């Protein structure tokens, strides 16, 4: 562990203690309601699944979803090359799943012809775009990238929903437990 202090990012109001203000700002940003999802990406024969929290619907006509992806990640590379992603929405009971995809996937056993197999030991299938979808997902969105906006440490990929499905009865919101959220775990990201 380094003894170097974490650099403060962004402006600090006049008269505020920089360290105290930075801690406060991070706590407030972490308190924003945030879902936890797994995003699948693919470029050619390369596939990845990654835990992601920065996700939002951006437009209704067309149906657009934005995802914030770290610029140095494998998923970022695959999104730039492949131009597709599938967003798996998980039931709250499956909170342990997101830890499997905090690092690039090494254990991939997917049949190229059928698009079915496993990634990090969990069953996947291919969405209509070719991006992997977790079978455990309560619902999923399959998207083609329409816009890309570099934002420093992260890039906003805007995808148009070209396919979706749900395994949950009713609205696809995960039943009584709902869809997994950041507060269901000990994870935090951002700020």
Secondary structure, 3 states (H helix, E strand, C coil): CCCCCCCCCCCCCCCCCHHHHHHHHHHHHHCCCCECEEEEEEECCEEEEEEECCEEEEECCCCEEEEEEECCCHHHHHHHHHCEEEEEECEHHHCCHHHHCCCCCCCEEECCCCCCEEECCEEEEECCCCCEEECCCCEEEEEEEEEEEEECCEEEEEEEEEEEEECCCCCCCCHHHCECEHHHCCCCCCC
